[in-house]
Amino acid sequence: MAIKHAWDLVAEAESRIENLDVDQVVAELAAGTAVVLDIRDIRELLELGSIPGSIHAPRGMLEFWVDPDTEYYRDLFDPAKRYILFCAAGGRSALSADTMRMQGYENVAHLRGGFGAWKAAGQPISDVASKSKWMKRPS
């Protein structure tokens, strides 16, 4: 059996999903046509911020959150809705979008280049740390 490396898996996933650039994600956010999911680890959000209006859905729980047959299901997920996923560079989000596709979410895409591409394009970034109850110090 030939070994598949991580980026090979990402390339295969990208061949099966819709890949969006920053301008396309900006347009969908402006139109309100998609739920944008930040699948990065919470530490990444706290340290670097996030795309304004995105919802945190950690990569480690995504398959369980989208599946109504698990006790972890979150009602924000509906196979009839449009979802755009992003991570730091686009690898995890491509894999996750492909997984959601396999779980019955047909209208799913990912931001190619991830949060790094968003930031490099000069798009706005929300300060997650200042809004987090976990980052606030008791008085």
C-alpha positions as CSV (number, residue, x, y, z in Angstrom):
1,M,0.0,0.0,0.0
2,A,1.3,3.4,-1.0
3,I,1.6,5.9,1.9
4,K,-0.4,9.1,1.5
5,H,1.1,12.2,3.0
6,A,-1.0,14.9,4.6
7,W,-0.8,17.4,1.6
8,D,-1.7,14.5,-0.8
9,L,-4.9,14.0,1.3
10,V,-5.6,17.8,1.1
11,A,-5.1,17.8,-2.7
12,E,-7.5,14.9,-3.0
13,A,-10.1,16.6,-0.8
14,E,-9.7,19.9,-2.8
15,S,-10.5,17.9,-6.0
16,R,-13.9,16.9,-4.5
17,I,-15.0,20.2,-2.9
18,E,-15.5,23.8,-3.9
19,N,-12.4,26.0,-3.3
20,L,-13.0,29.7,-2.7
21,D,-10.6,32.6,-2.7
22,V,-10.8,35.5,-0.3
23,D,-12.9,37.7,-2.6
24,Q,-15.5,35.0,-3.1
25,V,-15.8,34.5,0.7
26,V,-16.1,38.3,1.2
27,A,-18.9,38.4,-1.4
28,E,-20.8,35.5,0.3
29,L,-20.4,37.1,3.7
30,A,-21.8,40.4,2.4
31,A,-24.7,38.6,0.8
32,G,-25.4,36.6,3.9
33,T,-25.6,33.4,1.9
34,A,-23.3,31.2,4.0
35,V,-22.4,30.2,7.5
36,V,-18.6,30.7,7.8
37,L,-16.9,28.2,10.2
38,D,-13.6,28.7,11.8
39,I,-12.3,25.2,12.5
40,R,-9.0,26.2,14.1
41,D,-8.0,25.4,17.6
42,I,-9.3,27.9,20.2
43,R,-5.8,29.0,20.9
44,E,-5.3,30.1,17.3
45,L,-8.5,32.2,17.5
46,L,-7.4,33.8,20.8
47,E,-3.9,34.6,19.6
48,L,-4.7,35.6,16.0
49,G,-8.3,36.6,15.8
50,S,-10.9,35.4,13.3
51,I,-13.0,36.4,10.3
52,P,-15.8,38.7,11.6
53,G,-19.1,36.9,11.7
54,S,-17.6,33.4,11.6
55,I,-18.6,30.7,14.1
56,H,-16.0,28.5,15.9
57,A,-16.5,24.8,15.2
58,P,-13.4,23.1,16.3
59,R,-11.9,20.5,13.9
60,G,-11.8,17.9,16.6
61,M,-15.6,18.0,17.1
62,L,-16.9,18.9,13.6
63,E,-18.0,15.4,12.5
64,F,-19.9,15.0,15.7
65,W,-21.5,18.5,15.7
66,V,-22.8,18.1,12.2
67,D,-24.4,14.6,12.7
68,P,-27.9,14.7,14.2
69,D,-27.5,11.1,15.4
70,T,-24.8,12.0,17.9
71,E,-25.3,13.5,21.4
72,Y,-22.9,16.3,20.3
73,Y,-25.1,17.5,17.4
74,R,-25.4,21.3,17.3
75,D,-28.6,22.7,15.7
76,L,-26.6,25.3,13.8
77,F,-25.9,22.6,11.3
78,D,-28.5,21.8,8.6
79,P,-27.6,20.0,5.3
80,A,-29.8,22.6,3.4
81,K,-27.5,25.5,4.4
82,R,-24.4,26.8,2.8
83,Y,-21.1,26.4,4.8
84,I,-17.7,27.8,4.2
85,L,-14.9,26.5,6.3
86,F,-11.4,27.9,7.0
87,C,-8.4,27.1,9.1
88,A,-4.9,28.6,9.2
89,A,-3.6,27.7,5.7
90,G,-6.4,25.6,4.1
91,G,-5.4,22.1,4.8
92,R,-7.6,21.2,7.7
93,S,-10.6,23.1,6.2
94,A,-10.3,21.2,2.9
95,L,-10.3,17.9,4.7
96,S,-13.2,19.0,6.9
97,A,-15.3,20.3,4.0
98,D,-14.8,17.0,2.3
99,T,-15.8,15.1,5.4
100,M,-19.0,17.3,5.7
101,R,-19.7,16.5,2.1
102,M,-19.5,12.8,2.9
103,Q,-21.9,13.4,5.8
104,G,-24.6,14.8,3.5
105,Y,-23.7,18.5,3.4
106,E,-23.7,19.2,-0.4
107,N,-23.3,23.0,-0.3
108,V,-19.9,23.2,1.5
109,A,-16.7,24.9,0.5
110,H,-13.5,26.1,2.0
111,L,-11.3,29.2,1.9
112,R,-8.2,28.2,0.0
113,G,-5.2,29.6,1.8
114,G,-7.2,29.9,5.0
115,F,-6.9,32.7,7.6
116,G,-3.4,33.4,6.3
117,A,-4.8,34.4,2.9
118,W,-7.6,36.4,4.6
119,K,-5.1,38.4,6.6
120,A,-2.7,38.8,3.7
121,A,-5.6,40.3,1.7
122,G,-6.0,43.0,4.3
123,Q,-9.5,41.8,5.3
124,P,-10.9,42.7,8.7
125,I,-10.1,40.5,11.7
126,S,-12.2,40.2,14.8
127,D,-10.4,40.3,18.2
128,V,-11.6,37.1,19.8
129,A,-9.4,37.3,22.9
130,S,-11.1,40.6,24.1
131,K,-14.5,39.0,23.8
132,S,-13.6,35.7,25.4
133,K,-14.8,34.9,28.9
134,W,-11.7,32.7,29.2
135,M,-9.3,35.6,28.6
136,K,-10.9,38.0,31.1
137,R,-9.2,38.4,34.4
138,P,-11.4,38.5,37.5
139,S,-11.6,41.9,39.1
